[in-house]
Amino acid sequence: MQDHSGIKNNNETTPAAGNIFISRLLHYAKNGILVYWSSFFILILIEFFLGGQLSKILTSNNYSVYIIVLNTLPFYSVLVNIGFAYSIIYFISYNSATRYSLLRKTFQLNTAWYLLLVAVHFVIFFLFRGIYLEALLITILIAYTYSYKLNLTSFFLASGGYTKAAISNTLQKITLVVVFTLVFYSAGLQQILNVKFPAAYPAIELSAVLLYFVFFWKTNITALSAQNINYGKRLIQYGKYAMFNNCLNLLYYTIIALIIRSAHIALHIQIILGLCILFFRYTAVAIAPLFSTMSPQLTRIKNDTAAVQKMYKKYFVIISAMSLFILLGCRFFFSFIIIHFYAAAYRDLPEFFNFFCYLIPLLFLNSYNSSAMAALGKIKFATWAELICTLLLVLFFVYNLLSPITGYHVFYYMVLIHLAVKFLILGFGVLKTIKK
């Protein structure tokens, strides 16, 4: 019975609040959302483990290429995907009847686009060569697995299959853990991997896509045998803005990685700075699960100003609190991770990463504001914001080519300026949108 007497008893309200929390937790556990959220944190542990193992397996030159690949892979994954993962969630949220036909169409268009991009990269590589182009060629080759994973994961999310989405989200990385663990304990395999790295590494990554055909055979067969509908233009029309927006956002890591590689600083410092950018990006995984469940909800209520304002404030507080929590966690426990996972040569990494810890709130809020703008149908504004900030990074890149950087502190200022400008632009756009 609810107490209408107006008298509040702390001993009674606390258990009630606790019961609500437990019931919600049980609900999320039952429908698989909790499992899906947990998959992101599993991915972080896997990334630390893989990076640590490969820091001990690969030579310095191969490991530096690997770091460039990891920093360019998010951009290439979205580029290859053409924004279809976002289109799938958007369209299926409104109409689930055609979901398998949509998935079939994304498979067809994605594969054709991927093959075209690979052909272009091969031509450019054989004409000019160089370590940049080698890293980009490796990245485009392995990007198909990640794009395929994005589509399947988005399909399961939009269809309410959160447990399957969690499996799809982690399957590829778990496969890599098994493979590279075997390599770690075999001197012969380590030698082969290092000597044949440009071919061996992409082959290992691409082989993971076969497991998606095995584990999700029913979904794949149903999609491939679904009715072929003329939905390509709609998928591309929505997806292109999501692609441009997210590509520009993720191009940030690619440009920074290339600036670091072309700077006149020691190879060891280049690897360290590349790892800093990599770990900085990894921290955003902590809030990624919130966006996957928040965006569809925000889209559904985008015409209700009061509801939008309430939801925006709620998630703003949650993400701000999480950013401070992750900041403190990285500041005080990052050394433990490096000591236990990475080769002894990289023990000085935490000293370089401390600066990035304090930028985590800016990173989180920028991701949140960008996602909120996209969910509210203002993805064009978010895209223009990303374009402006990308042009700023291009200026830094040109500056580095004309006058190569010799001190690593300059990179700190580049990252800070980029994040601050983006925060101001996106913050203005969000406030203007939700106050209408």
C-alpha positions in Angstrom: 0.0 0.0 0.0 1.2 3.5 -0.8 1.4 5.9 2.1 -0.7 9.0 1.3 -0.4 10.5 4.8 2.3 12.9 3.6 4.7 11.6 6.4 7.9 10.2 4.9 9.7 7.5 6.7 13.3 7.0 5.7 13.3 3.4 6.8 10.4 2.7 4.4 11.6 4.7 1.4 15.1 3.2 1.3 13.9 -0.4 0.8 11.4 0.9 -1.8 14.1 2.6 -3.7 16.2 -0.6 -3.3 13.4 -2.7 -4.6 13.0 -0.5 -7.7 16.7 -0.7 -8.4 16.7 -4.5 -8.0 13.5 -5.0 -10.1 15.1 -2.9 -12.9 18.3 -4.8 -12.7 16.4 -8.1 -12.9 14.4 -6.7 -15.9 17.6 -5.7 -17.7 19.2 -9.1 -16.9 16.1 -11.0 -18.2 15.8 -9.2 -21.5 19.6 -9.3 -22.1 20.4 -5.6 -21.9 22.6 -6.1 -18.9 24.5 -8.8 -20.8 24.9 -6.4 -23.8 26.2 -3.6 -21.6 28.6 -6.0 -19.9 30.0 -7.0 -23.3 31.6 -3.6 -23.8 33.6 -3.9 -20.6 34.6 -7.4 -21.6 35.9 -5.9 -24.9 38.0 -3.4 -22.9 39.7 -6.2 -21.0 40.2 -8.1 -24.2 41.8 -5.1 -25.9 44.2 -4.6 -23.0 45.1 -8.3 -23.1 45.6 -8.3 -26.9 47.6 -5.1 -26.9 49.7 -6.5 -24.1 50.3 -9.8 -25.8 51.2 -8.3 -29.1 53.6 -5.8 -27.4 55.6 -8.9 -26.4 55.1 -10.8 -29.7 55.7 -8.2 -32.3 58.9 -6.3 -33.2 58.9 -2.5 -32.6 58.3 -1.7 -36.2 55.4 -4.2 -36.6 53.9 -3.0 -33.3 54.1 0.6 -34.4 52.1 -0.4 -37.6 49.7 -2.3 -35.4 49.0 0.8 -33.3 48.4 2.9 -36.4 46.0 0.2 -37.6 44.1 0.2 -34.3 43.8 4.0 -34.4 42.6 4.1 -38.0 40.3 1.1 -37.8 37.3 2.9 -36.2 37.3 5.4 -39.2 37.6 2.6 -41.8 34.9 0.5 -40.1 32.4 3.3 -40.4 33.6 4.1 -43.9 33.1 0.5 -45.1 29.8 0.3 -43.2 28.4 3.4 -45.1 26.5 4.2 -41.9 24.2 1.2 -42.4 24.5 0.1 -38.8 22.8 3.4 -37.8 20.2 3.0 -40.6 19.3 -0.4 -39.4 18.5 0.8 -35.9 16.7 3.8 -37.2 14.4 2.0 -39.7 13.7 -1.2 -37.7 12.8 0.9 -34.7 9.9 2.2 -36.7 9.0 -0.9 -38.8 10.4 -4.3 -37.9 8.4 -6.2 -40.6 11.1 -5.6 -43.2 14.1 -6.2 -40.9 15.5 -9.2 -42.8 15.1 -7.6 -46.1 17.0 -4.6 -44.8 19.8 -6.8 -43.5 20.0 -8.5 -46.9 20.3 -5.1 -48.7 23.1 -4.0 -46.3 25.0 -7.2 -46.9 24.9 -6.6 -50.7 25.7 -2.9 -50.7 28.4 -3.3 -48.0 30.2 -6.1 -49.8 30.3 -4.2 -53.1 31.5 -1.0 -51.5 34.2 -2.9 -49.5 35.6 -4.6 -52.7 35.8 -1.2 -54.4 37.6 0.4 -51.5 40.1 -2.5 -51.3 40.8 -2.3 -55.0 41.5 1.5 -54.7 43.8 0.9 -51.8 45.8 -1.8 -53.6 46.3 0.4 -56.6 47.5 3.4 -54.4 49.7 1.1 -52.3 51.5 -0.5 -55.3 52.0 3.0 -57.0 53.4 4.8 -54.0 54.0 2.3 -51.1 55.3 3.6 -47.7 54.4 2.7 -44.1 51.3 4.9 -44.1 49.8 3.2 -47.1 50.8 -0.2 -45.8 49.0 0.5 -42.5 45.9 1.8 -44.4 45.9 -1.2 -46.7 45.9 -3.6 -43.7 43.2 -1.5 -42.1 40.9 -1.6 -45.1 41.4 -5.3 -45.5 40.3 -6.2 -42.0 37.5 -3.5 -41.8 35.0 -5.9 -43.5 34.8 -8.1 -40.4 34.1 -5.1 -38.2 31.5 -3.7 -40.6 29.8 -7.0 -40.8 29.8 -7.2 -37.0 28.3 -3.7 -36.7 25.4 -4.6 -39.0 24.6 -7.8 -37.2 24.9 -6.2 -33.7 22.6 -3.3 -34.8 20.1 -5.8 -36.3 19.9 -7.7 -33.0 19.6 -4.4 -31.0 16.8 -3.1 -33.2 15.0 -6.4 -33.0 15.4 -6.7 -29.2 17.9 -9.5 -29.2 20.3 -8.1 -26.7 21.9 -11.4 -25.8 22.7 -12.1 -29.4 24.0 -8.5 -29.8 26.4 -9.2 -26.9 27.7 -12.3 -28.6 28.1 -10.5 -31.9 29.8 -7.7 -30.2 32.5 -9.9 -28.6 32.8 -12.9 -30.9 35.5 -11.4 -33.2 37.7 -10.2 -30.4 37.4 -13.5 -28.4 38.6 -15.3 -31.6 41.6 -13.0 -31.7 42.4 -13.8 -28.1 42.5 -17.5 -28.8 44.6 -17.1 -32.0 47.2 -14.8 -30.4 47.4 -16.8 -27.2 48.5 -19.8 -29.4 51.0 -17.5 -31.2 52.4 -16.2 -27.9 53.3 -19.7 -26.7 54.9 -20.7 -30.0 58.2 -19.2 -31.1 57.7 -20.5 -34.6 54.4 -18.8 -35.0 55.8 -15.6 -33.6 58.5 -15.6 -36.2 56.0 -16.2 -39.0 53.8 -13.5 -37.8 56.6 -10.9 -37.6 58.1 -11.9 -41.0 54.8 -12.0 -42.8 53.0 -9.4 -40.7 51.4 -7.4 -43.6 49.7 -10.6 -44.9 49.4 -12.7 -41.7 47.6 -10.2 -39.5 44.8 -9.3 -42.0 44.3 -13.0 -42.7 43.8 -13.7 -39.0 41.4 -10.8 -38.6 39.4 -11.6 -41.7 39.1 -15.3 -40.7 36.9 -14.2 -37.8 34.1 -13.2 -40.1 33.6 -16.9 -40.9 32.5 -17.5 -37.3 29.7 -15.0 -37.8 28.3 -17.2 -40.5 28.6 -20.2 -38.2 27.2 -18.7 -35.0 24.4 -16.8 -36.6 23.7 -19.1 -39.5 19.9 -18.9 -39.1 19.9 -15.1 -39.2 22.2 -15.0 -42.2 20.2 -17.6 -44.2 16.9 -15.8 -43.4 18.3 -12.5 -44.5 19.9 -13.8 -47.7 16.6 -15.6 -48.6 14.4 -12.6 -47.7 12.5 -10.6 -50.2 14.6 -8.2 -52.1 13.1 -4.7 -51.5 14.1 -1.5 -53.2 15.4 0.1 -50.0 18.9 0.9 -51.0 18.4 4.6 -51.6 16.7 5.1 -48.2 19.5 3.2 -46.4 22.2 5.3 -48.1 20.3 8.5 -47.7 20.1 8.2 -43.9 23.4 6.3 -43.6 25.5 8.8 -45.5 25.0 11.5 -42.9 25.7 9.0 -40.1 28.7 7.9 -42.1 30.0 11.4 -42.7 29.4 12.4 -39.1 31.0 9.3 -37.5 33.8 9.1 -40.1 34.8 12.7 -39.3 34.6 12.0 -35.6 36.8 8.9 -35.9 39.1 10.4 -38.5 40.4 12.4 -35.6 42.2 9.3 -34.3 43.6 8.6 -37.8 45.0 12.1 -38.3 46.6 12.2 -34.9 48.1 8.7 -35.5 49.6 10.0 -38.8 50.9 13.2 -37.2 52.6 11.2 -34.5 54.1 8.8 -37.0 55.5 11.7 -39.2 56.8 13.7 -36.3 60.6 13.8 -35.7 60.5 12.0 -32.4 61.9 8.6 -31.3 60.0 5.5 -32.4 59.5 4.5 -28.8 57.8 7.9 -28.0 55.7 7.5 -31.2 54.4 4.1 -30.0 53.8 5.5 -26.5 51.8 8.4 -27.9 49.9 6.1 -30.2 49.0 3.9 -27.3 47.8 7.0 -25.3 45.4 7.9 -28.1 44.3 4.3 -28.3 43.6 4.0 -24.5 41.9 7.4 -24.6 39.5 6.1 -27.2 38.9 3.0 -25.2 37.6 4.9 -22.2 34.6 5.9 -24.3 33.5 2.3 -24.3 32.2 2.9 -20.8 29.4 5.0 -22.1 28.8 3.3 -25.5 26.1 1.0 -24.1 24.1 4.0 -22.9 23.9 5.4 -26.5 22.6 2.1 -28.0 19.6 2.2 -25.7 19.2 6.0 -25.4 19.2 6.9 -29.1 16.1 5.0 -30.1 14.2 6.3 -27.1 15.2 9.9 -27.9 14.2 9.5 -31.5 10.7 8.3 -30.5 10.1 11.4 -28.3 11.9 14.0 -30.5 8.7 16.0 -31.0 8.0 16.2 -27.3 10.2 19.1 -26.1 9.6 18.6 -22.3 10.3 14.8 -22.6 13.5 15.5 -24.6 14.7 18.0 -22.1 14.1 15.7 -19.2 15.9 12.8 -20.9 18.8 14.9 -22.0 19.4 16.2 -18.5 19.1 12.7 -17.1 21.7 11.3 -19.4 23.9 14.4 -19.1 24.2 13.9 -15.3 24.8 10.1 -15.7 27.5 10.6 -18.3 29.2 13.4 -16.4 29.3 11.3 -13.3 30.7 8.3 -15.3 33.4 10.5 -16.9 34.6 11.5 -13.4 34.6 7.9 -12.3 36.6 6.8 -15.3 39.0 9.7 -14.9 39.8 8.7 -11.3 40.0 5.1 -12.3 42.5 5.8 -15.1 44.5 8.2 -13.0 45.1 5.8 -10.1 44.9 2.3 -11.7 46.2 2.7 -15.2 49.8 1.8 -14.1 48.5 -1.6 -12.7 47.1 -2.5 -16.2 50.4 -1.5 -18.0 52.6 -3.4 -15.5 50.5 -6.6 -15.7 49.6 -6.7 -19.4 52.3 -4.9 -21.4 56.0 -5.5 -22.1 58.5 -3.9 -19.7 59.6 -1.5 -22.5 56.3 0.4 -22.1 56.3 0.9 -18.3 56.7 4.7 -18.8 53.3 4.9 -20.6 51.3 6.0 -17.5 53.4 9.2 -17.2 52.4 10.2 -20.7 48.7 9.2 -20.3 48.0 11.2 -17.2 47.3 14.4 -19.3 44.6 12.5 -21.3 42.9 11.4 -18.1 41.8 14.9 -17.4 40.3 15.2 -20.9 37.9 12.2 -20.4 34.9 14.4 -19.4 35.3 16.4 -22.6 35.5 13.3 -24.7 32.4 11.7 -23.1 30.3 14.9 -23.3 31.2 15.4 -27.0 30.2 11.8 -27.8 27.0 12.3 -25.9 26.1 15.6 -27.6 26.9 14.2 -31.0 24.7 11.1 -30.4 21.9 13.3 -29.0 21.9 15.5 -32.1 21.8 12.5 -34.4 18.9 11.0 -32.5 17.0 14.2 -32.6 17.3 14.4 -36.4 20.0 17.1 -36.4 22.7 14.9 -37.8 23.6 17.5 -40.4 24.6 20.0 -37.7 26.7 17.3 -36.0 28.3 16.5 -39.3 29.2 20.2 -39.9 30.7 20.3 -36.4 32.8 17.3 -37.1 33.9 18.8 -40.4 35.1 22.0 -38.8 37.0 20.1 -36.2 38.5 17.8 -38.8 39.7 20.8 -40.8 41.4 22.0 -37.6 43.3 18.7 -37.3 44.2 18.9 -41.0 45.8 22.2 -40.3 47.8 20.6 -37.5 48.8 17.8 -39.9 50.0 20.3 -42.6 51.9 22.2 -39.9 53.7 19.0 -38.9 54.6 18.3 -42.6 56.0 21.8 -43.1 57.7 22.0 -39.6 58.0 18.5 -38.1 57.2 18.3 -34.4 60.2 17.5 -32.2 58.5 17.6 -28.8 55.7 15.3 -27.6 53.9 18.0 -25.5 52.5 19.6 -28.7 50.2 16.6 -29.2 48.6 17.4 -25.8 47.7 20.9 -27.0 46.3 19.5 -30.3 44.0 17.1 -28.6 42.9 19.7 -26.0 42.1 22.3 -28.7 40.2 19.9 -30.9 38.0 18.6 -28.0 37.3 22.1 -26.7 36.2 23.5 -30.0 34.0 20.5 -30.6 32.4 20.8 -27.2 31.5 24.5 -27.8 30.0 23.8 -31.2 28.0 20.7 -30.2 27.0 22.2 -26.9 25.5 25.2 -28.7 23.7 23.0 -31.1 22.2 20.8 -28.4 21.0 23.7 -26.3 19.4 25.4 -29.3 17.7 22.2 -30.3 16.2 21.1 -27.0 15.0 24.6 -26.1 12.7 24.8 -29.2 
